[in-house]
């Protein structure tokens, strides 16, 4: 059985609004309602380099802090270190002290390491792009796929 509704456009719009107000909460409360999106949080980490750029005089050093923090509950060891430089280190800029660090992160703890880069006393003025990478140490055997993040620090010898 169907009925025709005859009325003005305003009356038809009003009926549509009333039906929307009544039916929408019923649809949302339905056990058959489907979420439009589900977000799954995957364990991960962030890697931050401070400073992102620095100027150093020949014969002086600059300290770069590498910070790692857990995302979505990652609890793992992250190995961080210099993975590349352009031009190559040793041609006026060198890394002093330790070259790589194992840092532990968890949902309640972040970690950091300090890398010291020294410009040789006779270094000529130039800019170095130093890439620092961190990767998780424990892999699939711990239920975690290897995760790698990196960043670049610009060091200008002037």
Beta strands, then each sheet from edge to edge (+ up, - down):
strand 1: 44-50
strand 2: 53-56
strand 3: 61-71
strand 4: 76-86
strand 5: 93-96
strand 6: 100-105
strand 7: 111-119
strand 8: 126-136
strand 9: 148-157
sheet 1: 1+ 3- 7+ 5-
sheet 2: 2+ 9+ 8- 4+ 6-
end
